[in-house]
């Protein structure tokens, strides 16, 4: 029986005896009402008019309606096809297209129309490109700063396969927040992120943190990372992961519930109660993080403008 044929009983997923995939019956704290608003339609229009992708749509984020009603979205650049196939993610794999040189301009124009002062740009993995897509991130940062006075730019990058020159290319553009998600504990990497390496991600974060310290004439570049719970990790593993992130120089961390986006993705092993998320917030603050956002619906880009310390 396929492991991802599952239903939820109590707070844990189990295989369905019918052999057909059923969407989990979510616990009460994970039932988010659908909402629609004029602002949400305006956001959709600004994106569609410019043929832009968002991670909100491609990753089937549960917060999409709320974010779009606020007039915010997380731009997904370099196409909507990924060169990796992480089994927790619904972003499609398959043939990729050459980078669109006009995309950074369209991203900036959409941000202007939406009135954004904090813009989040992420991408699919582009292991096929000589620079792993790092130059495209730089062009997005430059376009946004050219068009929006005082804009804060946050990038959520892939690991660039650990290539230091590509990481440094984005560092040198000095985004206000450099985010790279660690996603899960080391023991689950082979299952959840077969194309990634835990230590590679930690090394990237450490490199960014070393370059991100404030200096004369430049502000701090905040280093951020996020993880999912509910994939079968132990509490001890989560504690160790958070300590690893802090030692690497991460100062903003997001912790959210993994939700199975489609039948082909990994099943949820456990639904974490909100009280446990609150405990992880307290533990993160005790470790020393400047900001810890922890809750069932927390995602690395959700309410990102509120996730940056004032100083």
N, C-alpha and C positions, 0 to 999 in steps of 0.2 A: 504493500500500500504506500503511495507517495507520501513523504513526510509533510508536504505542504497541504494535504487534504485535511483541513482542521476545522473544528468548532471550539468555542470557548465554554468551558464548564467551570463554575466558580470563578477563580481568577487565573486559571491556567488553561492552555490550549491542549486539546487532545485530538487524535485522528478521528475522522468521521467514518462510521461503519458503512455509510452509503456509497463510499468511494468517490463522491463528487465534492468539489470544493464548496464550502459554505463560508461566507463572510462571518467573522467572529461576532457573537452577541456581546457587545461591549458592556463593561460595568458602568454604573450610573455616572461616575465622574468623567467618563470619556464620551459622553453623548453631547455633542455640540450642536445647537440648533442652526439650521441653515438660515442665511440672511442674504438679502439682496438690497441694494441701494443705488441711488443715482450716482453716487461717487464711485461705486464699484463698476458700474457700466462705463463711466468716464475713463476709469483706469484701463479697462479692457479695450476701449476704443483707442486710447493713446498707444497701446502696445500693438494692437492689430493693424492700425494704420501704418505703422513702421515695420511690420513683419518681424517683431521682436519676440523672443522666447523668454519665459520665466521659469525658475525652478519651482515656483508655486504650482504651476500647471504640470510640468513634466514629472515632478516627484509626488504629485497628488497630495500636496500639503493640506492638512486639516484646517489650517488657519487662513487659507486663501481668501475666503469671503470677508473675513474680518480685516485682513490687511488691505485688500482692494477697496473696501468701504472707507478706509482711512486715506486712500489715495497713494498707497505704497505698494511696491512689488520688488522682488529680487530678480535682477536681470540675469539671464542665462545666455552667455555668449559662446561663440565658436561652434554654433549649431546645437541641434537637439539629439544628436547621436553620439554615444560614448565609445571610446576604444576599449573600455573595460566593461565587464558585466558583473558588477557586485550584486549578489543575490538578495540583498536587502533593499535594493533601489529599483524604482520603476522607470528610470530614464533608459531609453532604448539603446541597444547596441546596433551594430551594423555599419554599412558603408558611410563614411564621413565625407563632408564636402570641404573644399578649400576655405580658409577663413575669408569672411566678407570684409574687405578693407573699409567699407562704408558703415559697418555696424557700430563702431565707437561713436561716430557722429549721431546716429539715430538713437543710441542709448542716451546720449546727452540731451538731445532734443526732447525725448520723452520725459526725462527727468525735469527739464525746464517746464514743460507743459503741466506736469503733475505737481510742480511747486516743491520738489524735494530738496531738502537741505542735508540729508544723510542718505547716501546712495550706496546700495550693496550690489556688487557685481560678482557673479560666480561663473563657473564654466564646467563643461563636461571635461573628462580626461581627453587629451589629444596627444597620445604617445606617438602618433604618426608624424608630428611636426618637428622640425629640427630644433626649435626653441621651446617645445612642449606647450606652446600657446602663451608664453610669458610676455612676449612683445605686444600681444593683443590686449592683455591686461593694462600694460603701460599706456597704450593709446587710449583706452577707455578712461583711465585716470586723467590723462592730459586733456582730453576733450571735456570732461566734466568740469575740471578746474578752469578751463578757458571760458566756459559758458555760464557757470554759476558761482557768483562771488561768495566766498566763505564756505563753500560746500565741504562736507565731511565725506570722505570716500572710504568705504570698507570693501576689501576684497576677500573672497572666500575661495581659496585656490586649491587645485589638486596638488599632489606631492612633487610634480615635475620630475618624477623618477629620481629624485634626490640630486639632480644636477645643480651644482652650486652656482654656475654662471646664470642659469635661468632663474633660480631663486633670487640671486642678487639683482637681477634686472628689475624685478618687481620691488624689492627692497629699496633700490635707488630712486624709484618713483615716489617713495614716501607716502603710501596710503596712510590714512589716519588710524585705521584698524587693519591688521593683517591676520586673517582667520584661516586656519587649516584644521579641519575636524579630525580628531583621533578616532572617533566613531565608537570603538569598543575595546574590550580588554584583550591582551595579547593572545590568550588561549583560544579566542574566537576569531582571530584574523583569517585563518585558512578557510573557515566556513563562510565568513561574512565579507571579507575583502581579499580575495585570493590574489589580486594584482598589486596589493599594497604590502608594506612592511611596517610593523609597529615602530621599530627603531628608526626607520627612515623618516617617519612622520615626526618623531620626537626630535631628530637631528634638524629637520627643517625648522621646527618651532624654536629650537635653541639658537639657530643661526639668525632668525628674524629678531629674537629677543636681544641678542648681543648687539645688533645694529640699531635696535629701536630705542635705546636709551636717549633721553633728552640731552642735547648739547647746545652750545652757544649758537643761537640763530635758528634752531630747529626744535620743534615740539616732539614729545614722546610719540612713538608709533606703538599703539597698544597691540599686544599679542593675545589672540583669542583662540579657543578651541571648544569643541563640543563632543558629547557622547550620547549614545542611546542606551536605555536600560530595557530589560525584558527579553533579551536574547539567550539567557541562560548563564549570565555572569554571576559570580558570588560577590557578597558584600566585601570580602577581603580583597578581591581583585579590583573592585571599583575604588576602594580606598587607596590601593597601591597605584592605580592609574592616576588618580587625582594628585598624589604626591609626585609622581613622575612629571606630570604637566607643570606643577609649580616649580619643580627643580629646573625644568627646561626654560622657565621664564614666562610662561603663560600667566596672565593676570585676570583675564575674563574667561569664564567657563560657563557653558550651557549644558543642562542635563535634561533630557526628555524621554518620553515613552516611545519605544519602537512600535509602529503600527504596520501590519502587513498591507502593502499597497495594492497587491493583485495576487491572483492564484499562483503565479510562478515565482513569487518572492518567498523568502524565509518565513515560516510561521512564527507567531508570537509564542514564546515559552511562558512568559508571566506578565500579568498586568500589575504594575507597581502602584500601590496606594498613594494618594497625595501626601499622607503623613510621612511616608518614607522619602518622598522627594524633598519634603521640608527638612527632614533629618540630614539629607545629603547637602542641602544648602548650608545648614549650620556647620557641618563637618568641613565643607569647602572654605567657609569663612574662618574657621579655626585654623585650617592649614595656612591661610594667609592671602587667598585670592582677593583682589580688589572688588570684584563683583561676581556673584554666583547667581545664575538664573536656573532654577530647578523646579520642574513641574511636568505633569503629563503632556501638556500641549506645547511645552517649550521647544523651540527649534532655534538653530544657530542664527537665523536671520529674522526671526519673529520679534517685532518691536525693537529692532536693532538700534534705533536711534536712542532708546532708553538704556542700552546696555554698555554705554561708554562712560567711564568716570568723568567728572567735571574737570578734574585737574590733570 
